[in-house]
Amino acid sequence: MLIKQLRAYALSLPGTTEEPHFHCRSFRVKGKIFVTVPPDEKFAHVFVGDEQRDMALVLHPEAVEPLTWGKKTVGVRISLAKAKLGFVQGLVHGAWACKAPKSLTRKAAV
């Protein structure tokens, strides 16, 4: 998957903005970060819930590893070169849906 594909998909989700986050680029919905991309653009950090994270780790161990913040696991780190487009889009959508207000998630489901 290419970073431009990830960017285009993330920005297609209702209410999404792209903003800097320290040295990374971030994608946010209503100010809440759901994806970050480090400057080398080789990885994406996707802030999915536990169930989606665990499933991704089992189904795609070649492309995904746990993303930790201190002692807490907060999502997944995806190697974009090893990940398929549809798989990453599903994770990005799941992370967006966890952070988006209900009014936006209903709009996206239509």
C-alpha positions in Angstrom: 0.0 0.0 0.0 1.2 3.5 -0.8 1.0 6.4 1.6 -1.0 8.4 -0.9 -3.6 5.7 -0.9 -3.8 5.8 2.9 -4.0 9.6 2.9 -6.8 9.6 0.2 -8.8 7.0 2.1 -8.4 8.7 5.5 -9.4 12.1 4.1 -12.5 10.6 2.4 -14.0 9.7 5.8 -16.4 12.3 7.1 -15.0 15.0 9.3 -11.4 14.0 8.8 -8.5 16.5 8.8 -4.8 16.1 8.3 -2.6 17.9 10.9 1.0 17.6 12.2 1.5 15.7 15.4 5.0 16.4 16.7 7.2 15.0 13.9 4.4 12.8 12.4 1.4 13.6 10.2 -1.9 12.7 11.8 -5.4 12.1 10.7 -8.1 13.3 13.0 -11.8 13.3 13.3 -13.2 16.2 15.4 -9.7 16.7 16.8 -9.2 13.1 17.9 -6.3 11.2 16.3 -7.0 7.9 14.7 -3.9 7.4 12.5 -0.4 8.8 12.6 2.4 8.4 10.0 6.0 8.8 10.9 8.2 11.0 8.6 9.8 8.0 6.8 6.2 7.0 5.7 7.0 3.3 5.9 4.6 2.6 8.7 1.1 3.8 9.8 0.1 3.8 13.5 -3.6 3.0 13.6 -5.5 3.4 16.9 -8.0 0.5 16.7 -9.8 -1.2 19.5 -8.6 -4.4 21.2 -10.8 -6.7 19.1 -9.8 -5.3 15.7 -6.1 -5.2 16.9 -6.1 -8.8 18.0 -7.7 -10.0 14.8 -5.2 -8.0 12.6 -2.2 -9.4 14.6 -3.5 -13.0 14.0 -4.5 -12.6 10.3 -1.6 -10.5 9.1 1.5 -11.0 11.4 3.8 -10.2 8.4 2.5 -6.7 8.2 1.2 -5.8 11.7 2.7 -5.5 15.2 1.3 -4.1 18.4 1.6 -0.4 18.9 2.4 0.5 22.5 2.4 3.7 24.4 4.3 3.1 27.7 3.0 -0.2 29.0 -0.4 0.1 27.2 -1.1 -1.3 23.7 -3.1 1.4 21.9 -3.4 0.0 18.3 -1.3 -1.5 15.6 1.8 -0.5 13.6 1.4 -1.4 10.0 4.3 -1.9 7.5 2.7 -0.3 4.5 5.0 -2.1 2.0 3.7 -5.4 3.3 0.0 -4.6 3.8 -2.8 -4.9 1.3 -5.0 -1.9 0.5 -8.3 -3.3 1.7 -6.9 -4.6 4.9 -5.4 -1.2 5.8 -8.6 0.6 4.8 -10.6 -1.6 7.1 -8.3 -0.8 10.0 -8.4 2.9 9.3 -12.2 2.9 9.1 -12.4 1.0 12.4 -10.1 3.5 14.1 -12.1 6.4 12.6 -15.4 4.9 13.8 -14.0 4.5 17.3 -13.2 8.3 17.5 -15.9 9.8 15.4 -19.1 11.2 16.9 -22.2 9.0 16.2 -23.6 11.7 13.8 -20.7 11.1 11.5 -20.6 7.3 11.7 -24.3 7.2 10.8 -23.6 9.5 7.8 -20.8 7.2 6.7 -23.0 4.1 6.9 -25.6 5.4 4.5 
